[in-house]
Structures are given as C-alpha cells and as structure tokens.
C-alpha cells in the first residue's frame, strides 16, 4: 500500500478528537477524523501515512466498548494511541487492562522512564506536566512493548513498540495543559511517521482552483451570501475559480446589523468584482414575523422564507447546476461519530432544503476546514481584516437577539445599541481579543430617571464571550471602565433604553446567544 502524507484519526468518542485534528494540521500535516468502526477496506483505500486512536468515554472492559478490526495492525503504518486508544491497543495486542483504584483526572506529573523518539526535546528535566482523564490503566504490557513514561499513580503512562512503530500515551498531548504536547505530536508526525508538512492554506487554495472548474463544467453555480466569513470565503474562492459562472445572491431579510447589507455589497462587488444580486426582502420577512415570540418559530419562519426568496431568485438564472455552501469540517464530523449521525442539527444551518427542492448538486469547498483555517484562507485570498475577524452573527440575525416580538422600532433600537458595543470594543482594542460581543434587547421595561423626568423604557443586555470554537465559552472580563462607557453611551444615545446589564453566564450551562 502506497501511503500519503495524511493522518487518519479514528474517533472513539473523545471530547478532544477535533483538537487532535487541529494540532496535527497546525503542524502542516493534513488529518481527517473517521469513526473507529470504519471498514478496513475503506481505510486501506485512504492510504494513510499514520493513524491516531483517540480517547473516549467508554471502558475497554465494557461488553459493548468501541472496537477496531485487528487487520488495522496489518496496514504497517505508524500508530499513536491516546488514552482509550492506548488501552485498546494494549488489550488487542495481548496486554492486560484493569480498572484504576481512583479515576485520574486533571494535571499530573509524567516521569521519563527511558529515552524515546516520541519524547525528543520534550523534557526539560525528569518530569513534565500532563493532562490525564482515565478510569482504567494498562497493568501488563503487550509483547514487544516497553514503558517510556510513568506517573505517581500508574506505572505504565506511556509505552512504545519501535519495531512496529506503535506509540501510546495514557495522557492527552493535544490539550494546552500538557507541557510540550505539540512537540510530542510533531515527533510522532515527523520522526516516527516521517510525514511531510505539505498542508498549507496556499496549497488548499491551489487545489480548489484546479478542481472546481472541472467539476462545474459549463454549468452555473449559485451561492447565498450572508456577510459572514464562511460564505464570503466561498464566494471569493469560487469567483477566482469560475468567474462569472458564479452567481451570488444576498438576501436582505431586514434582520441585519446597522449598515451591514451596504458594507457587504460594497466590498464584495468593488474589491472582488463578484457577480452579485441584492434581493430586498425586508417586508416579507418582517410581515411573517409579526406577532411571533417563540424563538424556534422565528427560526423556522426565517428559514422557510429564505429558501422561498432564494429559490425564486436562483430560478431566474439560466443553466444552474450547483449550489455552493460554506459547510465546515465540524459540520461534517457531526455525521461521522461511531455512534451515528447527530440527533440534533441546528434548524438555521446554512440553507437546508435547497438542494432537494431545486435539484442542485452541492459544492462545499470549505468542508475540509476548521474555522481558524477558513480565516487563514481568507488572508490568502486578500480579504480585508475587518471581514475576516468580524464577530460571528447568527443565521436568523437580530431576530434571536430581540427577545419577544420583532418590530421595526425594536430592530432600530437594537441596531443602534449593538453598533455602540462594536465601536467601543474596537476603540478599546478588545474587539479582536474576544470571540463575540453584542447587545440583546429584553422583553421588559424598567423605571428610570433621565433629567427631571421619570422614564419607563427598555433594558439591553451585553453579551461578550471568550471562546476558541464556540463549543464552550466564558464571559469576558472586560474592564469596568469600558463597560461603563458602553452603558453610558447606549443610555444617552439610544432613545428607548434606560438600563444596561452584563451577562456573566458561561457555556455550558448557558448558550452564547439568548435564543
């Protein structure tokens, strides 16, 4: 089997599996995640240059524990087993795994037992801090293996069989809590597997520009533009690949941020010469949302109406054969868990339903990328920083940042308040330090005093969070003087607001958006 410079990660359900893929890609090596129960023939056709067995929440001692085909070891490619992956390898190859007396979770000191290619330049002294998360442990080594690391709790915290190129770690090298964890991963990639760092965003762009024209042929492609980074990158990338055969459609649903529609159209048409159609659909969206307060109803109405408007506009374009979408790799991974497709999919994700209704084939040029990689592609394409680092904006727009009924007057109040949040975060330098910051209009009024008059006006909540990928988030510790300035400006400049509060909830248990 001729191998490639690609790493296949077999997923056993770990919360860190995506992080393993990101760390490998950060080293310049392409990686893909696949379920652990993938067929051996399918795996063989992928020609992996190396395999990584992820961690997982199960015990290898359970009756229905996730398992692998023993023929995987016959592929003769380097293997790195992490946590559950280490225990499974030990069990499959004749070692003994037993329950630990105490579950080891969190920081622990790893002591080097012997030199290993995996630990090259990793230890400053005889020990390093690592991150543990396990309930079982390897008690007896499989034949051919030797111990290379231990902790105060377990004698076999890392093991290797250099003759078969199999290396195993009881801890998680992919998390930031493990000291020099990225070096351990790089040692495996480059010194053990001898892979080449060929995965760059420049190479990705070149491959898309080469492949897309042959896929599209003479057909036209339609692409929905939202102003977000994903759809913007898709549009600019495909425009470079197929030019005027790409037809971008920007549907203004009346739920955008202040001046957002104008800004998006200006930059995409003037700077990138996109073939773009602007559809003013404010009235139809707002009329259908009149009197609606339930957030899920709002989402469904917005989703259905978008499909209707988009489909009508797309049908006016001749010879359309493809629909371009900004699907990212985390969306793809949702459907490849070893337990099967995710049960819950966001009801506003992309433009669901369009391919079936319009009989179009999908083009998803970003489906191999994580969000940070999309931003690097954007830089490669010359997209300006203000678009690249624009804070995420939900598909339903301000409809889910207005708690309760959507009206034109409430939209105007929120737009003005939200713009002040953006301006103050930018002026203070905090805009690019946080993941997301915005205002939420609450469905209640409170008493206030402005001048000599008593007021009874709206309350706005500020939501500013720190995150890496939005899977988890913590509220941002913005300096009090900045919060005070935002509050003062909103109350003084936005007619209809007399109180501002700050949301100090983390995700989980809360979500980033309020609805």
C-alpha positions in Angstrom: 0.0 0.0 0.0 1.5 3.3 -1.1 1.0 5.8 1.8 0.3 9.5 1.7 1.1 12.5 3.9 -2.3 12.2 5.6 -3.2 11.2 9.1 -6.4 9.3 9.8 -7.8 9.8 13.3 -10.1 7.0 14.5 -12.7 8.5 16.8 -13.7 6.6 19.9 -15.9 9.4 21.2 -13.4 11.7 22.9 -14.3 15.3 23.5 -10.8 16.2 22.3 -10.9 14.4 18.9 -11.3 17.6 16.9 -8.5 19.1 18.9 -6.2 16.2 17.8 -7.0 17.0 14.2 -6.3 20.7 14.7 -3.0 20.1 16.4 -1.9 17.8 13.5 -2.9 20.4 10.9 -1.2 23.2 12.8 2.0 21.1 12.2 1.4 21.3 8.5 0.0 17.7 8.0 -3.5 17.0 6.7 -5.7 15.0 9.0 -9.2 13.5 8.8 -11.5 12.1 11.5 -13.3 8.9 10.9 -15.4 6.6 13.1 -13.4 3.8 14.8 -15.6 1.2 13.2 -14.7 2.2 9.7 -14.3 -0.8 7.3 -10.7 -2.0 6.8 -11.1 -1.9 3.0 -12.2 1.7 3.1 -9.4 2.6 5.4 -6.9 0.9 3.2 -8.1 3.0 0.1 -7.3 6.2 2.1 -3.6 5.2 2.2 -2.9 6.9 5.5 0.6 7.9 6.4 -0.2 7.4 10.0 -3.1 6.5 12.3 -4.2 8.1 15.6 -6.5 6.3 18.0 -8.4 9.0 20.0 -9.5 8.8 23.6 -13.1 8.1 24.5 -15.5 8.0 27.5 -16.1 4.2 27.5 -14.1 1.5 29.2 -12.3 -1.1 27.1 -13.6 -3.6 29.6 -17.2 -2.9 28.8 -19.1 -5.5 26.8 -20.1 -3.1 24.0 -17.0 -0.9 24.1 -15.9 0.7 20.8 -13.6 -1.7 19.0 -11.4 -2.0 15.9 -10.6 -4.6 13.2 -7.4 -6.4 14.1 -6.4 -6.1 10.4 -5.6 -2.4 11.1 -2.3 -3.6 12.6 -1.5 -5.3 9.3 -1.5 -2.0 7.4 2.0 -1.4 8.7 1.6 2.3 9.3 2.7 4.2 12.4 0.1 4.3 15.1 -0.3 6.8 18.1 -2.8 5.6 20.7 -4.1 8.3 23.1 -5.9 7.4 26.4 -8.7 5.0 25.4 -6.6 4.3 22.3 -3.7 3.2 24.3 -5.8 0.9 26.5 -7.5 -0.6 23.4 -4.1 -1.3 21.7 -2.8 -2.9 24.8 -5.9 -5.1 25.1 -6.0 -6.1 21.4 -2.2 -7.0 21.4 -2.2 -9.2 24.4 -1.7 -6.8 27.3 -3.8 -6.5 30.4 -6.0 -3.6 31.2 -7.7 -3.2 34.7 -9.8 -0.5 36.4 -7.8 2.1 38.3 -8.4 2.3 42.0 -9.0 6.0 41.6 -10.0 7.8 38.4 -7.2 10.1 37.4 -8.5 13.4 36.0 -6.6 16.6 35.5 -3.0 17.7 35.9 -0.4 15.0 36.7 3.4 14.8 36.6 4.8 12.4 33.9 8.3 10.9 34.7 10.5 9.8 31.9 11.4 6.1 32.3 13.6 5.9 29.2 14.6 7.9 26.2 12.1 7.7 23.3 11.9 9.3 19.8 8.4 10.4 20.9 9.9 12.5 23.8 12.7 14.1 21.9 13.3 17.7 23.3 10.1 17.3 25.4 11.6 17.0 28.9 13.5 19.9 30.4 14.2 17.8 33.5 13.0 14.4 34.5 9.3 15.2 34.5 6.6 17.3 32.8 3.0 18.2 33.5 0.4 16.3 31.5 -3.4 16.1 31.4 -5.0 12.8 32.4 -8.5 11.6 32.0 -9.0 7.9 32.6 -10.6 5.3 34.8 -8.7 2.2 33.5 -5.0 1.5 33.2 -2.6 -0.8 31.5 -1.3 -3.3 34.1 0.7 -5.6 31.8 2.5 -4.6 28.6 1.7 -6.4 25.3 4.6 -8.4 23.9 7.3 -6.2 22.3 6.3 -3.0 24.2 8.4 -1.2 26.8 7.5 1.6 29.3 8.7 5.1 28.4 6.8 7.1 31.0 5.0 6.8 34.4 3.2 8.9 37.0 2.9 8.6 40.7 -0.4 6.7 40.2 0.4 4.4 37.2 3.5 2.6 36.2 2.6 2.5 32.5 1.6 6.0 31.5 3.4 5.8 28.1 4.6 2.8 26.1 6.2 2.0 22.7 7.0 -0.7 20.3 9.5 0.9 17.9 9.8 -2.2 15.8 6.1 -1.9 14.8 6.0 1.9 15.1 3.3 1.9 17.7 3.4 4.5 20.4 0.9 5.0 23.2 0.1 7.7 25.8 -2.3 7.5 28.7 -2.5 11.3 28.8 -3.7 13.9 26.2 -0.9 15.6 24.3 -3.4 17.6 22.3 -4.6 19.8 25.2 -2.9 23.0 26.3 -2.5 21.7 29.8 0.1 19.1 28.7 3.6 20.7 28.6 5.2 20.4 25.2 2.3 18.3 24.0 2.6 19.8 20.5 6.3 18.6 20.4 5.2 15.1 21.2 2.7 15.2 18.3 5.3 16.7 15.9 7.8 14.0 17.0 5.3 11.3 16.0 4.4 13.0 12.7 7.9 13.8 11.5 10.4 11.5 13.3 8.2 8.4 13.7 5.9 8.6 10.6 8.3 10.7 8.6 5.5 12.7 7.0 6.0 16.0 5.1 4.3 19.2 6.2 2.5 19.9 2.9 -0.8 21.1 4.3 -0.9 24.9 3.9 -3.7 27.2 3.0 -1.9 28.2 -0.1 -1.8 24.6 -1.3 -5.5 24.3 -0.3 -6.4 27.3 -2.5 -4.4 25.9 -5.4 -6.2 22.6 -5.2 -9.7 24.2 -5.2 -8.8 26.5 -8.1 -7.7 23.4 -10.0 -10.5 21.1 -9.2 -13.7 23.2 -9.2 -13.7 24.2 -12.9 -13.6 20.5 -14.0 -16.4 19.7 -11.6 -18.6 22.6 -12.7 -18.0 22.3 -16.4 -20.4 24.7 -18.3 -23.0 24.9 -15.6 -23.6 28.0 -13.4 -23.3 28.0 -9.6 -25.5 29.9 -7.1 -24.2 30.9 -3.7 -26.0 32.6 -0.8 -24.0 35.4 0.7 -24.7 36.4 4.3 -21.8 38.7 5.1 -20.2 36.1 7.4 -16.7 34.9 6.8 -17.6 31.4 5.6 -19.9 32.5 2.8 -17.6 35.3 1.9 -14.6 33.0 1.5 -16.7 30.5 -0.6 -17.8 33.3 -2.9 -14.3 34.9 -3.4 -12.7 31.4 -3.8 -15.2 30.2 -6.4 -15.1 33.6 -8.2 -11.4 33.0 -8.7 -12.1 29.5 -9.9 -15.0 30.0 -12.3 -15.6 33.8 -12.6 -18.9 34.9 -14.0 -20.4 31.4 -13.8 -20.7 32.1 -10.1 -24.0 33.9 -9.2 -24.0 35.2 -5.6 -27.4 36.1 -4.0 -27.5 38.4 -1.0 -31.0 38.3 0.6 -31.6 41.3 2.9 -34.1 39.9 5.5 -34.3 43.1 7.4 -32.6 41.5 10.4 -29.1 42.6 9.8 -26.8 44.8 11.8 -26.6 48.5 11.1 -25.5 49.2 7.5 -24.4 45.5 7.1 -26.0 45.0 3.7 -24.4 48.0 2.2 -20.9 47.2 3.6 -21.1 43.6 2.3 -22.2 44.5 -1.2 -19.7 47.4 -1.4 -16.6 45.2 -0.6 -17.6 42.1 -2.5 -18.5 43.9 -5.7 -16.0 46.7 -5.7 -13.0 44.8 -4.3 -13.6 41.3 -5.7 -15.8 42.0 -8.8 -18.4 39.4 -7.7 -21.4 38.7 -9.8 -23.8 39.6 -7.0 -27.6 40.1 -6.8 -29.1 42.1 -4.0 -32.6 41.0 -3.0 -34.6 43.4 -0.7 -36.9 41.0 1.2 -37.3 43.0 4.4 -41.0 43.5 4.1 -41.9 39.8 3.6 -39.7 38.6 6.4 -41.0 41.2 8.9 -44.6 40.7 7.9 -44.3 36.9 8.5 -42.6 37.5 11.9 -45.3 39.9 13.1 -46.7 38.8 16.5 -44.2 35.8 16.7 -42.4 35.5 20.1 -41.4 31.8 20.2 -37.7 31.5 19.2 -38.0 28.2 17.3 -40.9 29.6 15.4 -38.9 32.6 14.4 -36.1 30.4 13.2 -38.4 28.2 11.1 -40.2 31.2 9.6 -36.9 32.8 8.7 -35.5 29.6 7.2 -38.6 28.8 5.1 -38.8 32.4 3.9 -35.2 32.5 3.0 -35.5 29.3 0.9 -38.5 30.7 -0.8 -36.9 34.0 -1.7 -33.5 32.4 -2.6 -35.2 29.7 -4.8 -37.2 32.3 -6.7 -34.1 34.4 -7.4 -32.0 31.4 -8.4 -34.6 30.0 -10.8 -34.3 33.2 -12.8 -30.7 32.3 -13.6 -30.2 30.0 -16.6 -28.3 26.7 -16.6 -27.8 26.5 -12.8 -26.4 23.1 -11.8 -24.8 23.7 -8.4 -25.4 25.3 -5.1 -22.3 26.5 -3.1 -22.4 26.4 0.7 -20.0 27.3 3.5 -20.1 23.9 5.2 -17.1 23.5 7.6 -15.4 20.4 8.8 -17.0 20.4 12.3 -20.4 20.2 10.5 -19.1 17.2 8.5 -17.8 15.5 11.7 -21.3 15.6 13.2 -22.3 12.8 10.9 -19.3 10.5 11.3 -19.4 9.7 15.0 -19.0 6.0 15.6 -22.5 6.1 17.2 -24.0 7.5 14.0 -25.3 10.9 12.8 -26.0 13.6 15.4 -29.6 13.6 16.5 -29.9 17.4 16.7 -28.9 19.7 13.8 -29.3 23.5 14.1 -32.5 24.5 12.4 -31.0 27.5 10.8 -27.8 25.9 9.5 -26.8 27.1 6.1 -29.7 26.8 3.6 -31.1 23.4 4.3 -33.6 22.0 1.9 -32.4 23.9 -1.2 -30.6 21.0 -3.0 -33.7 18.8 -2.7 -36.2 21.5 -3.8 -34.0 22.8 -6.6 -32.4 19.5 -7.8 -28.9 21.0 -7.5 -25.6 19.4 -6.7 -23.7 20.7 -3.7 -20.3 22.4 -3.9 -18.8 22.7 -0.4 -15.1 23.9 -0.9 -14.6 24.5 2.8 -15.8 21.2 4.1 -12.3 20.1 5.0 -11.5 23.2 7.0 -11.8 24.3 10.6 -12.9 27.9 11.3 -9.3 29.1 12.0 -8.2 27.6 8.7 -11.1 29.4 6.9 -9.7 32.7 8.2 -6.2 31.8 7.0 -7.7 31.1 3.5 -9.3 34.5 3.7 -6.0 36.1 4.3 -4.5 34.1 1.4 -7.3 35.5 -0.8 -6.7 39.1 0.2 -10.0 39.5 2.1 -9.6 42.5 4.4 -9.2 42.0 8.2 -12.4 43.8 9.1 -14.3 41.0 7.3 -12.0 38.2 8.4 -12.3 39.0 12.1 -15.9 40.2 12.1 -17.7 38.6 15.1 -19.9 35.6 14.3 -23.5 36.5 13.5 -26.4 34.0 13.8 -28.3 32.9 10.7 -31.7 34.3 12.0 -29.9 37.6 12.6 -31.3 40.1 15.2 -34.5 38.1 15.4 -32.9 36.0 18.1 -31.3 38.9 19.8 -34.7 40.6 20.3 -36.4 38.6 22.9 -40.1 38.6 22.1 -41.8 40.1 19.1 -39.8 41.6 16.2 -40.9 45.1 15.2 -39.2 47.8 13.1 -38.9 50.1 16.1 -37.3 47.3 18.3 -34.9 46.5 15.4 -33.8 50.1 15.2 -33.2 50.3 18.9 -31.1 47.1 19.0 -29.1 48.1 15.9 -28.0 51.4 17.4 -27.2 49.8 20.8 -25.3 46.9 19.1 -23.3 49.4 17.0 -22.1 51.2 20.1 -21.0 47.9 21.6 -18.9 47.2 18.4 -17.4 50.7 18.3 -16.4 50.7 21.9 -14.9 47.2 21.7 -12.9 48.3 18.7 -11.8 51.6 20.1 -10.5 49.9 23.3 -8.7 47.2 21.4 -11.0 44.5 22.9 -12.9 43.6 19.7 -10.1 41.3 18.5 -9.4 39.9 21.9 -12.9 38.3 22.4 -14.8 35.8 20.4 -18.1 37.7 20.2 -19.7 40.8 21.6 -23.2 42.1 21.1 -26.4 43.6 22.6 -29.7 41.8 23.4 -33.0 43.6 23.6 -35.0 42.2 26.5 -38.9 42.0 26.6 -39.3 44.2 29.7 -39.1 47.8 30.7 -37.9 49.4 33.9 -38.3 52.7 35.7 -35.5 55.3 35.3 -34.9 58.9 35.7 -33.4 61.0 32.8 -33.1 64.7 33.5 -36.0 65.7 35.7 -38.4 63.1 34.1 -39.3 59.7 35.1 -38.9 57.1 32.3 -40.2 53.6 31.7 -38.1 52.1 28.9 -36.3 49.1 27.5 -33.4 47.0 29.1 -30.4 45.9 27.0 -28.1 43.1 28.0 -24.5 43.0 26.9 -23.1 39.6 25.9 -19.3 39.4 25.4 -17.6 35.9 25.5 -14.2 34.3 25.1 -14.0 31.1 23.1 -11.9 29.1 20.6 -14.6 27.4 18.6 -18.0 28.3 20.2 -18.4 24.8 21.6 -17.7 26.2 25.0 -17.4 29.9 26.1 -16.8 32.0 29.1 -17.9 35.6 29.8 -15.2 38.1 29.0 -13.7 40.0 31.9 -14.0 43.4 30.1 -12.5 46.3 32.2 -15.2 48.1 34.2 -14.4 51.4 32.6 -15.2 50.1 29.1 -18.4 48.6 30.3 -19.3 51.9 31.9 -18.6 53.7 28.7 -20.7 51.3 26.7 -23.6 51.6 29.2 -23.4 55.4 29.3 -23.4 55.8 25.5 -26.3 53.4 25.0 -28.5 55.1 27.6 -27.6 58.6 26.4 -27.6 58.0 22.6 -30.3 55.3 22.0 -33.8 56.6 22.6 -35.9 54.0 24.3 -33.2 52.4 26.6 -32.7 53.4 30.2 -30.9 50.3 31.7 -27.9 48.1 30.6 -27.0 44.8 32.2 -24.0 42.5 31.7 -24.4 38.7 31.1 -21.9 36.8 33.3 -23.0 33.3 32.3 -20.7 30.7 30.7 -21.4 28.0 28.1 -22.4 25.5 29.4 -24.9 25.7 31.0 -25.9 28.8 29.1 -25.6 29.3 25.4 -23.8 32.2 23.7 -27.0 33.5 22.1 -30.0 34.1 24.2 -32.5 32.3 21.9 
